[in-house]
Amino acid sequence: MSDMILLIVVSLFMGVIGLAAFFWSLGDGQYDDLQGAAERILHDDDRPL
């Protein structure tokens, strides 16, 4: 039974760490421009030699 309590505590801790990382990336502007990166790959700026 004590193993089960340990696993619950560890999983809750890992969940809080993941949630904190998500909110940090949200505040850092990671999800601001989702269309720009998708369209940037389509534009070829290279010129043939």
C-alpha positions in Angstrom: 0.0 0.0 0.0 2.9 2.4 0.7 4.2 1.8 -2.8 0.8 2.9 -4.2 1.0 6.2 -2.2 4.5 6.8 -3.5 3.5 6.3 -7.1 0.5 8.7 -6.7 2.8 11.3 -5.2 5.4 10.9 -7.9 2.7 11.1 -10.7 1.1 14.2 -9.2 4.6 15.8 -9.0 5.3 15.0 -12.6 1.9 16.4 -13.6 2.6 19.7 -11.8 6.0 19.9 -13.5 4.4 19.3 -16.9 1.7 21.9 -16.3 4.3 24.4 -15.1 6.3 23.8 -18.3 3.2 24.3 -20.4 2.3 27.6 -18.7 6.0 28.7 -19.0 6.0 28.1 -22.8 2.6 29.8 -23.1 3.9 32.9 -21.4 7.1 32.8 -23.4 5.2 33.2 -26.6 5.8 29.7 -28.0 2.3 29.4 -29.5 1.9 32.9 -30.9 2.5 32.3 -34.6 1.4 28.8 -35.6 0.6 29.7 -39.2 3.9 31.4 -39.9 6.1 28.4 -39.4 3.8 26.2 -41.5 3.8 28.7 -44.4 7.5 29.6 -44.2 8.6 26.1 -45.3 6.7 26.5 -48.5 8.7 29.6 -49.7 11.9 28.7 -51.4 14.5 31.5 -51.3 17.3 29.4 -52.7 18.5 30.3 -56.2 20.0 27.7 -58.5 23.7 28.0 -59.2 
